């Protein structure tokens, strides 16, 4: 299995593995913030984040699992530096 760095910027890093992504996001970064997604399953490994799904918002602390249905408004705001594994279905 190869893991390839596919994106690095001031928000963090994204790696592609065989059938999932490994993401690192810095404190204060907002990801998602749209409804243009496939079904996503996220496993938070480190840190904490504010999650918004449709009109509900809550805090997750690692380790945690969050699922976003396809084509549904969602947003992840990093409250600390975070790392997570993303499966897109």
C-alpha positions as CSV (number, residue, x, y, z in Angstrom):
1,X,0.0,0.0,0.0
2,X,1.3,3.4,-1.0
3,X,0.3,6.6,0.7
4,X,0.7,9.7,-1.5
5,X,0.6,13.3,-0.4
6,X,-2.0,14.8,-2.8
7,X,-2.5,18.3,-1.2
8,X,-0.6,20.5,1.2
9,X,-1.4,24.2,2.0
10,X,-2.0,26.5,4.9
11,X,-5.1,24.5,5.9
12,X,-3.2,21.2,6.3
13,X,-2.3,18.1,4.4
14,X,-4.2,15.4,2.6
15,X,-2.9,11.9,1.8
16,X,-4.4,9.3,-0.5
17,X,-4.2,5.7,0.6
18,X,-5.7,2.6,-1.2
19,X,-9.4,3.3,-0.6
20,X,-9.3,6.2,1.9
21,X,-7.8,9.5,2.7
22,X,-5.8,10.7,5.7
23,X,-6.2,14.3,6.5
24,X,-4.5,16.8,8.9
25,X,-6.2,20.1,9.5
26,X,-4.9,23.0,11.5
27,X,-6.8,24.8,14.3
28,X,-9.5,27.1,13.0
29,X,-9.7,25.6,9.5
30,X,-13.2,25.0,8.1
31,X,-13.7,22.0,5.8
32,X,-16.8,20.9,4.0
33,X,-19.2,23.8,4.3
34,X,-21.3,22.5,1.4
35,X,-23.8,19.9,0.4
36,X,-21.9,18.6,-2.7
37,X,-20.6,15.4,-1.3
38,X,-20.8,11.7,-1.6
39,X,-21.6,9.7,1.6
40,X,-18.6,10.3,4.0
41,X,-17.5,8.3,7.0
42,X,-14.9,10.1,9.1
43,X,-12.8,8.6,11.9
44,X,-11.3,11.4,14.0
45,X,-7.9,10.2,15.3
46,X,-6.6,13.3,17.2
47,X,-8.0,16.7,18.3
48,X,-11.5,18.1,18.5
49,X,-13.9,19.7,16.0
50,X,-17.2,21.4,15.8
51,X,-19.5,19.4,13.4
52,X,-22.5,20.8,11.6
53,X,-24.9,18.4,9.8
54,X,-27.9,20.2,8.3
55,X,-29.0,22.5,11.1
56,X,-27.5,20.5,14.0
57,X,-24.1,21.4,15.5
58,X,-22.1,19.5,18.1
59,X,-18.5,19.0,19.3
60,X,-16.5,15.8,18.8
61,X,-13.4,14.8,20.6
62,X,-11.1,12.1,19.3
63,X,-11.5,9.2,18.9
64,X,-14.9,9.6,17.3
65,X,-16.8,8.5,14.2
66,X,-19.1,10.9,12.2
67,X,-21.1,10.0,9.1
68,X,-22.4,12.5,6.5
69,X,-25.1,11.3,4.1
70,X,-24.6,12.2,0.4
71,X,-25.7,15.6,-0.8
72,X,-26.3,16.9,2.7
73,X,-25.0,20.2,4.1
74,X,-22.1,19.6,6.5
75,X,-19.1,21.5,8.0
76,X,-16.1,20.6,10.1
77,X,-14.4,23.4,12.1
78,X,-11.1,22.4,13.7
79,X,-11.1,23.5,17.4
80,X,-7.5,22.1,17.7
81,X,-5.2,20.6,15.1
82,X,-7.0,17.5,14.0
83,X,-6.3,14.3,12.1
84,X,-8.8,12.0,10.6
85,X,-9.4,9.1,8.1
86,X,-12.0,9.7,5.4
87,X,-13.9,7.0,3.5
88,X,-16.0,8.3,0.6
89,X,-18.8,6.0,-0.5
